[in-house]
Amino acid sequence: MRLLRGLYEWTMEKAAHPKAEWWLAFFCFIESSFFPIPPHPLLGLMCLAEPKKAIRFALIATVSSVLGALFGYAIGFFLYETVGTWMLGVLGLTESFPVAACYINEQGAAAVFLAAGTPIPFKLMTITAGFIGMNLLTFILASIAGRALIFMVVGVLFRVFGAPIKAFIDNYLGWVTTAFVVLVVGGFLIITQLGGNDDAADADEHRCNSVTSLEQI
């Protein structure tokens, strides 16, 4: 916990750095592949300091995060047995890896989009997507959609409302973006599964939640 607190405080210090935009891009990039501290507080502080640049900051966060997602994908695709397994172990995500692989295998873009736009560890999904060889274009599009959602919400809110929106973001943004993503993904799944077997879908969901090894996928 002390290490994480130190990383968090070090990250937050960069909001006042002369090259804050570069630090934001850096943290968004590495957070998508291996860094444990989310960049959202840093983005919020920068937007609070300069609300007129909020959308610019959000765009920087989105682009660099998607590039970082591609790096995570490459780790999973090329280096999973060495770097990938070690990294997931350090992050405490080893047990979640088979579950993530199952969901990506079953839901594809919806699973990546959900992870990109909610507090679900995005790095877990990027490495996993690379490992199972998810279609790269689909992965990129889902990553752009999810990351743009969560970062651009911050940028637009600060640009429109300025500093007073900080309290709202601190208290409710996670719930609002999560609810929005769930609704979007839920609607997507309902449409794509229309006419399908509901019992079979429930069984698939239950199977993914109970998966403990890749052999079960």
Secondary structure, 3 states (H helix, E strand, C coil): CHHHHHHHHHHHHHHHCCCHHHHHHHHHHHHCCCCCCCCHHHHHHHHHHCHHHHHHHHHHHHHHHHHHHHHHHHHHHHCHHHHHHHHHHHCCCCCCHHHHHHHHHHHCHHHHHHHHCCCCCHHHHHHHHHHHCCCHHHHHHHHHHHHHHHHHHHHHHHHHHCCCHHHHHHHHHHHHHHHHHHHHHHHHHHHHCCCCCHHHHHHHHHHHHHCCCHHHC
